[in-house]
Amino acid sequence: MTDRHEKIKHYLDQLCSQVKAREVHTDLRDELGNHMEEMMLDKEQEGLSQEEAAAYAIEQMGDPAVVGKSMHRLHRHRMHWGLLVGLIGLATVSLLLMWIFTTNVTVEIYKELYSNHVIYTVMGFIFMLFFIYFDYRKFKRAAWWIYILLNAMLWINPALSSTYNGINRFWTLPFGFVLDVTTVSMWVVPLAIGTIMLDKLRSNCNMQSILTYIAMVALPLVLLFQMSDWVRMFLFGTMCIILFGWLTKKWLYTAIGAVVTGSIFVLLLFFADQYGRLERLSVVLNLQDDPHGSGYSNYSIIEIIRSAGWWGNGIDTTFDMFKTSYYNYPGVLLIDVFGWSAGILLLVGVVWYVASMMKILPRIRDDFSRMIIVSITAMFALQIIYSLAMTTGKVPILSISFPFIGYGNHLIYDYAMLGLLLGVYRRKDTHSKRNEKIRQKVDTDPMTSS
């Protein structure tokens, strides 16, 4: 690039001072500066001096403050207010349901859950705000380290965590904070794998890159299997299959992978299941055979939904034995108290919410950001769909929490992941093309990547 005239430099400085997104300053200087230099060159060939040509170019561009403000409107950080307002609505419903539960339950230990729920919600909002303003593009350079760290945490997890329902999931940290290692891995490891394999699978999808992807997915799958967390293992595996299909666009290979993975999962249920999972999964086929045993939860949900009617049984609904576990079934509690009409509103609301996440995708231009949107949206969709299905009582009851509504510290991760998604949307118009090319050159240069 040639040295620019001082007047041109001063003009560009004034223009860029109006644009708050510093990431695009370089692109604006290049694009507008080159355009002004072309105008100068044309006028110099017509006989004008360099000073006169620079003055002409500036006059043609217009007031730098006005042009700068228009560039700011074009490249400013943006907030998806629809998703944010929807989240506030879901959080309000969540807090209301937990208040109703703790007001009606007679077991004293459960009455403390509301304060914990408020704490999880507040912490979730804090993490969400952090990731909204965090530059998610830094995740690229840290992807390998994050992948290695989380696999190491899964590997040593049985030695550090306490067993809960036969699963080693939780680390007890200082100040009473609990880290759900398997849930963190379920969310973050697919993002790390997608980041590492994005360029390889998009530019050169050969057998070597496919096998590398399979190997990177297989390691955390094996670790989750050894920890007996089959639910997170299934969600993680499903997410990685979806991500592979989106990355490669080879849907036949993806379908074959899904069939093979599903077959292995079924075989494990038959031959490597120590906790009777197959029986718990198949109980929905014969609920009438054991309504007060293994099918108790499903049978209770079906009876509650049937009796709720359009307007529910009211806030002071009578609590029986099953209802003391309502904090695990917020959808059922909502219908019991407010009726089928509230359940339909919840269904419409969460469908709209997931659809709003999906509508972000066409507005994102770079593949890395799109990969994050696909991964987060698909994981939310998987959990929401199954949580809604459990609300009917017609599917096996699994330890899948309702995102944003169900009780537990999973709320922190739900809010954090939504914050990451909103952070991608916030910067969708502030990508520097020049800086991105430099990053790609650095990442692919063997001298700099070694």
Disulfide bonds with the S-S distance in Angstrom:
none
